[in-house]
Amino acid sequence: MWKKIVKDFKKPFFVVFLVIAFSAGVELVKASVLGVLTENLATILEWKWIMVFIGFLILQFALSVSKDFAFNRLKREIQRFFLRKGVGQYMVENEYAFSKHDMNEIMNKLTSEVEVINNQYIQSLLTVVSCIVNFVFATIYIGLLNVWFLIFLYVCSALMIVWNQSFKGKLSQKQEQIMASKRNWISALQQFYQNFPVIKEYRLEKLEQKQLDLASKNWVDCDYQSNLMVDLLGSVNLEVGLIMFFGVYFICGLTARYTNVSIGILMAISQASNMITSPIIDFAPLKNRMNASEPIVRSFYRNAEEPHHEKTVVPAIDQIEINLDELKENDKVLLQNIHLVFERGKKYLITGSSGCGKTTLLKTLRGVYETDAVRVNGHNHVDYFDDASFVAQKGALFPWTIEKNIALDKEVVQEEIQSALSQVNLNQMDPQHVMRQDNETLSGGETQRIHLARVLYQHKSWIFLDEAFSALDAQTTKKIERVFLEDPDMTLIHVCHKPVKENIGLYDEIIQMERGKVVEIQKNTEKSMRERNTRFCAA
């Protein structure tokens, strides 16, 4: 996966590589300087050596600051990239697919998982690159001075890499187990929060505590086992690193005893060997951390690569037709034998007992369920939201002003905002009032009416209402519903459990449903006759 990341960030990675390469060069300069100083210990207090030392400190500081800046800038861009990629994965989904996600799952993916990618995978990747560059530079430097040092370091390095590579699959498996157990823990917390009143009422504290303890134990145990494996591998790697470190000094001693190589050169080799031993000690645990977190990175790229089919946009709806033999989900039949035609300008009421399939039918019409049974203007799989608005029984508001919640991305026209609020009996509400994330203390009825005001402000021809008046009293419902029913240019498809009797006569068709089927369609002939007489008189 690291190749994909490097490919997506070629320019900043190139800058980082240059900084790392320059840093490795400075390390070799330091090794050479120490060798020279060792050869000139007798004159170490002369100004030229003091100035060399001070100059080197300044160079090292400037390099360290540049490296930190380059690393953090790259990590910032990558964090923004994965946050955007994560949001984009959900943004392209249809409503049905999105509804299958848990809210906490989404929050976890777009916070915790992105942090793991940045702080674990990317940080490890950058350090691994530093290790490799240091290793290569030191290899060339030491190889030119004494090849036996290089052979010893390479043998130890190869053994360590092979040993750690054998644990790659296990580390990835452990990380996937951590992710699954953490999702279960978050889900258990969510259920605890939602069912707290029932827990207190039925004295289920002990039972719920047991369930939460089990979920937390699974998560903590998985995390413990993964960290323990990484740490144990790190301990083994450290031992091998110490063998390499002391082995270099042992070889230095043998070289000094049986050859005429100067102490200064041996000191330089010893110092430069740290650029091989330290990267090898660090490389294995860093690679292990990358292997452990790679499934998370892969999940972002895998989901982004899944194809998403674009729908044809229909600017104006003339007719919506549904001919559905059967709609199933998880082997459960949701709808059967639905054959309906909805025409522009007419008003339709879909009613029936709770659970009879009214909302499912509405969702099918608006494309939540993927099916060839729905045709808009004679076409399947189209996007007709340019000409349609939907209001569900429950819906959240954005943390914006009231008027912005109504206008959305349209220009705010104060007169029209006030008119929309007036039509839904919210004259007293301040359009400039800013909503909080939790929608503050608005009642369910006020929230519903803001959604209805939004529909009126958007001026779309087709309106889909799903129990949109459920939180309102009968008198308020009667008044606001008539706003939609008495507009001749508006097509209304209204799902309602308990319709207002005084308004039923204003619908063109009343569709009665039971057990996922349409059992009766009542056509209001009196309304049709009134409309024909009105048009005749007007002519």
C-alpha positions in Angstrom: 0.0 0.0 0.0 2.9 2.3 0.6 3.4 2.5 -3.2 -0.1 4.0 -3.7 0.5 6.6 -1.0 3.9 7.6 -2.4 2.3 7.8 -5.9 -0.5 10.1 -4.5 2.0 12.4 -2.9 5.0 12.4 -5.3 6.1 16.0 -4.8 6.0 16.2 -0.9 7.6 12.7 -0.7 10.4 13.9 -3.0 11.0 16.9 -0.7 11.1 14.6 2.3 13.5 12.2 0.5 15.9 15.1 -0.3 15.9 16.2 3.4 16.5 12.6 4.5 19.3 12.2 2.0 20.9 15.4 3.1 20.6 14.3 6.8 22.3 11.0 6.0 25.1 12.9 4.3 25.5 15.1 7.4 25.7 11.9 9.6 28.6 10.6 7.5 30.3 14.0 7.8 29.9 13.7 11.6 31.5 10.3 11.5 34.4 11.7 9.5 34.8 14.7 11.8 34.9 12.4 14.8 37.6 10.4 13.1 39.6 13.5 12.4 39.2 14.8 15.9 40.3 11.5 17.3 43.5 11.7 15.3 44.0 15.3 16.6 43.2 15.0 20.3 46.4 16.8 21.2 45.2 20.0 19.4 41.5 19.6 20.0 41.3 23.0 21.8 42.5 25.0 18.8 40.1 27.5 17.3 39.8 25.7 14.0 38.5 22.5 15.6 36.2 24.5 17.9 34.8 26.4 14.8 34.3 23.0 13.0 32.3 21.8 16.1 30.1 24.9 16.3 29.5 24.9 12.5 28.4 21.3 12.7 26.0 22.0 15.6 24.4 24.8 13.5 24.1 22.6 10.5 22.6 19.8 12.6 20.0 22.1 14.1 18.9 23.6 10.7 18.7 20.1 9.3 16.6 18.8 12.2 14.1 21.8 11.9 13.8 21.2 8.1 13.2 17.5 8.6 10.5 18.1 11.2 8.8 20.7 9.0 8.9 18.4 5.9 7.6 15.4 7.8 4.7 17.2 9.5 3.7 19.0 6.3 3.5 15.7 4.5 1.5 14.1 7.4 -0.9 17.0 7.4 -1.6 16.6 3.6 -2.0 12.8 4.0 -4.4 13.2 7.0 -6.6 15.6 5.0 -6.4 13.2 2.0 -7.6 10.2 3.9 -10.3 12.2 5.7 -11.6 13.4 2.3 -11.3 9.9 0.9 -13.2 8.4 3.8 -16.0 11.0 3.5 -16.1 10.4 -0.3 -16.7 6.7 0.2 -19.9 7.4 2.0 -20.9 10.4 -0.1 -21.3 8.3 -3.3 -23.4 5.7 -1.6 -27.2 5.6 -2.1 -29.5 6.1 0.9 -30.1 2.4 1.4 -26.4 1.5 1.5 -25.7 4.4 3.8 -28.4 3.4 6.2 -26.6 0.1 6.8 -23.7 1.9 8.4 -23.7 2.6 12.1 -23.1 6.3 13.1 -20.3 5.3 15.5 -18.7 3.1 12.8 -18.5 6.1 10.5 -17.1 8.3 13.3 -14.6 5.7 14.2 -13.4 5.3 10.6 -13.1 9.1 10.0 -11.3 9.8 13.3 -9.6 6.8 15.0 -8.6 5.0 11.8 -7.3 8.1 10.1 -5.2 8.8 13.2 -3.8 5.3 13.1 -2.9 5.7 9.4 -1.1 9.0 10.1 0.5 8.3 13.4 1.3 4.6 12.9 1.6 3.8 9.2 2.8 7.1 7.7 5.1 8.0 10.6 6.6 4.5 10.4 6.9 4.7 6.6 8.8 8.0 6.9 11.2 6.6 9.5 11.6 3.4 7.4 12.7 5.6 4.4 15.2 7.4 6.7 16.5 3.9 7.8 16.9 2.8 4.2 18.7 6.0 3.1 21.0 5.9 6.1 21.7 2.2 5.5 22.6 2.8 1.8 24.9 5.8 2.6 26.6 4.0 5.4 27.0 0.9 3.2 28.9 2.9 0.6 31.0 4.7 3.2 32.0 1.6 5.2 32.5 -0.5 2.1 35.1 1.9 0.9 37.0 1.7 4.2 36.7 -1.9 5.3 34.5 -4.6 3.7 34.6 -7.0 6.6 32.6 -4.7 8.8 30.0 -4.6 6.0 29.7 -8.3 5.6 29.1 -8.8 9.4 26.4 -6.1 9.4 24.7 -7.5 6.4 24.5 -11.0 7.7 22.9 -9.8 10.9 20.5 -7.5 9.0 19.4 -10.4 6.7 18.6 -12.7 9.6 16.6 -10.0 11.4 14.6 -9.1 8.3 13.7 -12.8 7.5 12.7 -13.3 11.2 10.4 -10.3 11.2 8.9 -11.0 7.8 7.6 -14.3 9.0 5.2 -12.5 11.4 3.7 -10.2 8.8 0.5 -12.3 8.3 -0.1 -12.7 12.0 0.3 -9.0 12.7 -2.2 -8.1 10.0 -4.6 -10.7 11.4 -4.2 -9.2 14.9 -5.0 -5.7 13.6 -8.1 -6.9 11.9 -9.2 -8.5 15.1 -8.6 -5.3 17.0 -10.8 -3.4 14.4 -13.6 -5.9 14.7 -13.6 -6.0 18.5 -13.5 -2.2 18.7 -16.5 -1.9 16.4 -18.3 -4.4 18.7 -17.4 -2.4 21.8 -18.7 0.8 20.2 -21.9 -0.9 19.2 -22.3 -2.2 22.8 -21.9 1.3 24.1 -24.5 2.6 21.7 -27.0 -0.1 22.7 -26.3 0.8 26.4 -27.0 4.4 25.7 -30.2 3.8 23.7 -31.6 1.2 26.2 -30.7 2.9 29.4 -34.3 3.7 30.5 -35.2 0.0 30.0 -32.1 -1.1 31.9 -33.1 1.0 34.9 -36.8 0.1 34.7 -36.2 -3.7 34.6 -33.2 -3.7 36.8 -30.9 -5.0 34.1 -27.7 -3.4 35.3 -25.9 -6.6 36.1 -26.9 -8.2 32.7 -25.8 -5.1 30.8 -22.6 -4.7 32.8 -21.8 -8.3 31.9 -22.4 -7.6 28.2 -20.2 -4.5 28.3 -17.5 -6.3 30.2 -17.4 -9.0 27.6 -17.2 -6.5 24.7 -14.5 -4.4 26.4 -12.5 -7.6 27.4 -12.5 -8.8 23.7 -11.2 -5.4 22.5 -8.6 -5.0 25.3 -7.4 -8.6 24.9 -7.0 -8.2 21.1 -5.1 -4.9 21.6 -2.9 -6.5 24.3 -2.0 -9.6 22.2 -1.1 -7.4 19.2 1.0 -5.0 21.2 2.7 -7.9 23.0 3.6 -9.6 19.8 5.1 -6.3 18.4 7.0 -5.6 21.6 8.4 -9.2 21.8 9.6 -8.9 18.3 11.1 -5.5 19.2 13.0 -7.1 22.1 14.5 -9.8 19.8 15.4 -7.1 17.3 17.1 -5.1 20.1 19.2 -8.1 21.1 20.3 -8.6 17.5 21.1 -4.9 17.3 23.2 -5.1 20.4 25.1 -8.0 18.9 25.8 -5.9 15.9 26.8 -2.9 18.0 29.3 -4.8 20.2 30.3 -6.9 17.2 31.5 -3.8 15.4 33.7 -2.8 18.4 35.0 -6.4 18.6 36.0 -6.2 14.9 37.5 -2.8 15.5 39.7 -4.3 18.3 40.9 -7.1 16.1 41.6 -4.7 13.2 43.6 -2.4 15.5 45.6 -5.4 16.9 46.5 -7.2 13.6 46.6 -4.3 11.1 48.0 -0.8 10.8 44.6 0.9 10.3 44.5 4.2 12.2 42.3 4.7 15.3 40.7 7.7 13.5 39.5 5.5 10.6 38.2 2.8 13.0 36.4 5.6 15.0 34.8 6.8 11.8 33.8 3.3 10.8 32.4 2.6 14.3 30.4 5.9 14.1 29.1 5.2 10.6 28.1 1.6 11.6 25.5 3.2 13.8 23.8 4.2 10.5 23.4 0.5 9.8 22.8 -1.0 13.2 20.3 1.7 14.3 18.2 1.4 11.1 18.2 -2.4 11.3 17.1 -2.2 15.0 14.4 0.3 14.1 13.4 -1.1 10.7 11.9 -4.3 11.9 9.5 -2.9 14.5 8.6 0.0 12.2 7.8 -2.5 9.4 5.8 -4.6 11.9 3.8 -1.5 12.8 3.2 -0.8 9.1 2.1 -4.5 8.6 -0.3 -4.2 11.6 -2.0 -1.1 10.3 -1.9 -1.9 6.6 -5.5 -3.4 6.7 -6.8 0.0 7.7 -5.0 1.8 4.8 -6.2 -1.0 2.4 -9.8 -0.5 3.5 -9.7 3.2 2.4 -8.3 2.4 -1.0 -10.4 -0.7 -1.6 -13.7 1.1 -1.0 -12.6 4.0 -3.1 -11.9 1.7 -6.0 -15.4 0.2 -6.1 -17.3 1.4 -9.1 -20.2 3.7 -8.6 -22.7 4.1 -11.4 -23.8 7.6 -12.4 -27.6 8.1 -12.9 -29.2 10.1 -15.7 -30.5 13.4 -14.3 -34.2 14.2 -15.0 -34.8 18.0 -14.7 -38.6 17.7 -14.7 -40.9 14.8 -13.7 -44.0 14.1 -15.8 -44.8 10.7 -14.5 -43.5 8.1 -12.1 -44.6 4.5 -12.6 -43.9 1.4 -10.5 -44.5 -2.2 -11.6 -43.1 -4.3 -8.8 -43.8 -8.0 -8.5 -41.7 -8.5 -5.3 -39.2 -6.6 -3.2 -37.1 -8.7 -0.7 -34.5 -7.9 1.8 -32.6 -10.7 3.7 -35.2 -13.2 2.4 -38.0 -11.1 3.9 -40.7 -9.9 1.5 -41.2 -6.2 1.9 -43.6 -5.4 -1.1 -45.7 -7.5 -3.5 -47.7 -6.8 -6.6 -47.3 -3.0 -6.6 -48.6 -1.4 -9.9 -49.1 2.3 -9.6 -48.8 5.4 -11.8 -48.3 8.9 -10.3 -49.0 11.8 -12.6 -47.8 15.4 -12.5 -50.1 17.9 -10.6 -52.1 15.2 -8.7 -52.3 14.5 -5.0 -51.9 11.0 -3.7 -52.5 9.7 -0.1 -50.9 6.4 0.8 -52.4 5.0 4.0 -52.7 1.8 6.0 -51.8 0.3 9.4 -48.3 0.6 10.9 -45.8 -1.8 9.2 -47.9 -2.3 6.1 -45.1 -1.1 3.7 -46.1 2.6 3.2 -42.6 4.0 3.9 -40.9 1.1 2.0 -43.0 2.0 -1.0 -42.0 5.6 -0.7 -38.4 4.7 -0.4 -38.6 2.5 -3.5 -40.1 5.3 -5.5 -37.3 7.7 -4.5 -34.7 5.1 -5.4 -33.5 4.0 -2.0 -33.9 0.3 -3.1 -32.2 -0.6 -6.3 -34.8 -2.0 -8.7 -35.9 -1.9 -12.3 -39.5 -1.6 -11.3 -39.6 2.2 -11.0 -39.6 4.3 -14.2 -39.5 8.1 -14.3 -40.6 9.6 -17.6 -40.2 6.1 -19.0 -36.6 5.6 -17.8 -35.0 3.4 -15.1 -32.3 4.3 -12.6 -32.5 8.1 -12.9 -31.8 11.0 -10.6 -34.8 13.2 -10.4 -34.0 15.2 -7.2 -33.9 18.4 -9.2 -37.7 18.3 -9.3 -38.5 16.5 -6.0 -38.3 17.2 -2.3 -38.6 14.6 0.5 -39.6 15.1 4.2 -39.3 12.1 6.5 -40.9 11.7 9.9 -37.6 12.5 11.7 -34.7 14.5 10.4 -31.9 16.5 11.8 -31.0 20.1 11.1 -27.6 21.5 10.2 -25.7 23.6 12.7 -26.6 26.7 10.7 -29.1 29.5 11.0 -32.8 28.7 10.6 -32.9 30.5 7.3 -29.8 28.7 6.0 -31.4 25.4 7.0 -34.4 26.4 4.9 -32.5 27.9 1.9 -29.7 25.4 1.9 -27.4 26.3 -1.1 -30.0 28.7 -2.6 -29.8 32.4 -2.1 -31.5 33.6 1.1 -34.4 35.9 0.3 -35.8 37.3 3.5 -39.4 37.8 2.3 -39.6 34.2 1.0 -38.1 32.8 4.2 -40.6 34.6 6.3 -43.4 33.5 4.0 -42.3 29.8 4.3 -42.2 30.1 8.1 -45.6 31.7 8.2 -47.1 29.0 6.1 -46.0 26.4 8.6 -47.0 28.4 11.7 -43.5 29.4 12.7 -43.9 33.2 12.5 -42.4 33.6 16.0 -39.1 31.9 15.0 -36.1 34.1 14.4 -34.6 33.1 11.0 -31.2 34.3 12.2 -31.1 31.9 15.1 -28.1 29.6 14.9 -28.7 25.9 15.6 -26.3 23.9 17.7 -25.1 20.4 16.8 -27.7 18.8 19.0 -30.5 21.0 17.6 -31.0 22.5 21.1 -34.4 22.2 22.6 -36.6 22.4 19.5 -39.6 20.2 19.8 -40.3 17.5 17.3 -43.1 19.6 15.8 -40.9 22.6 15.3 -38.2 20.5 13.6 -40.8 19.0 11.3 -42.2 22.4 10.3 -38.7 23.7 9.5 -38.3 20.8 7.1 -41.7 21.6 5.6 -40.7 25.2 5.3 -37.6 24.1 3.4 -39.8 22.2 0.9 -41.9 25.2 0.3 -38.9 27.5 -0.2 -37.2 25.1 -2.6 -40.2 25.3 -5.0 -40.0 21.8 -6.4 -42.9 20.3 -8.3 -43.0 16.8 -6.6 -43.3 16.5 -2.9 -42.9 13.2 -1.0 -44.1 13.3 2.6 -43.5 10.4 5.0 -45.5 11.0 8.2 -44.3 14.6 8.0 -47.1 15.8 10.4 -46.8 13.1 13.0 -45.5 15.5 15.7 -48.2 18.1 15.1 -51.7 18.4 16.4 -54.7 17.8 14.1 -55.6 21.5 13.7 -52.0 22.5 12.7 -51.7 19.5 10.4 -55.0 20.4 8.7 -53.8 23.9 8.0 -50.3 23.1 6.8 -51.4 20.1 4.7 -53.8 22.3 2.8 -50.9 24.5 1.7 -49.6 21.5 -0.2 -53.0 20.2 -1.3 -54.3 23.5 -2.7 -51.3 24.3 -4.9 -52.3 23.1 -8.4 -48.7 23.1 -9.6 -47.6 20.7 -6.8 -47.6 16.9 -7.1 -48.0 15.4 -3.6 -47.3 11.8 -2.6 -48.2 11.6 1.1 -47.6 8.6 3.4 -49.9 9.1 6.4 -50.9 6.7 9.2 -53.8 8.8 10.4 -55.0 11.3 7.8 -57.0 14.3 8.6 -60.6 13.6 7.6 -61.3 17.2 6.5 -58.5 17.0 4.0 -59.1 13.6 2.5 -61.5 15.0 -0.1 -58.6 17.1 -1.6 -56.6 14.0 -2.7 -57.0 12.6 -6.2 -56.3 9.1 -5.1 -56.2 7.3 -1.8 -54.0 4.2 -1.9 -54.8 1.7 0.9 -52.0 -0.8 1.8 -51.9 -4.0 3.9 -49.0 -6.4 4.4 -46.8 -5.0 1.7 -49.7 -4.9 -0.9 -52.0 -2.4 -2.4 -55.5 -3.6 -1.5 -57.6 -0.7 -2.6 -57.3 2.5 -4.7 -60.0 5.1 -4.2 -60.3 7.8 -6.9 -61.9 11.0 -5.9 -64.2 11.7 -8.8 -65.8 14.6 -7.0 -62.4 16.4 -6.9 -61.9 15.8 -10.6 -65.3 17.1 -11.5 -64.7 20.3 -9.4 -61.4 20.9 -11.2 -63.0 20.4 -14.6 -65.8 22.8 -13.8 -63.3 25.3 -12.5 -61.3 25.1 -15.7 -64.5 25.3 -17.8 -65.7 28.4 -16.0 -62.3 30.0 -16.2 -62.2 29.4 -20.0 
